[in-house]
Amino acid sequence: EMRAPLRWVLWDVKDTLLKVRATVGEQYCKEAERMGLNLSAVEVEAAFLQAYRHHSSRYPNYGLTQGLDGRSWWMGVVRESFSQCRVQDPALLNTMAHNLYHNFCNAENWEV
């Protein structure tokens, strides 16, 4: 029997169909505050953009061809963002990355 080839249509809905309620810098700073850190949202936003560009270039397509999954890729972006803002504690970086990844998975952080 002949099967039609499987075709996928993937939508990156961020900033097209959906957008975050607060800026990334604001949301990352809110998480940092919960951990007792005081960071500037503007600085964190700039660090995030740089980390995002770096990861997109080094691990294109969320690192799928390099054995990463989306969660690992995003957590790497979060850790690098905070590292650029002088947060060095690996356990703290991992906790914030984990929390933020799950925060961004929740509907209340997005609007249509």
PyMOL commands that set and color helices and strands:
alter all, ss='L'
color gray80, all
select helices_A, chain A and resi 24-34+41-58+61-66+70-84+90-105+107-109
alter helices_A, ss='H'
color red, helices_A
select strands_A, chain A and resi 19-20+110-111
alter strands_A, ss='S'
color yellow, strands_A
deselect
rebuild
show_as cartoon
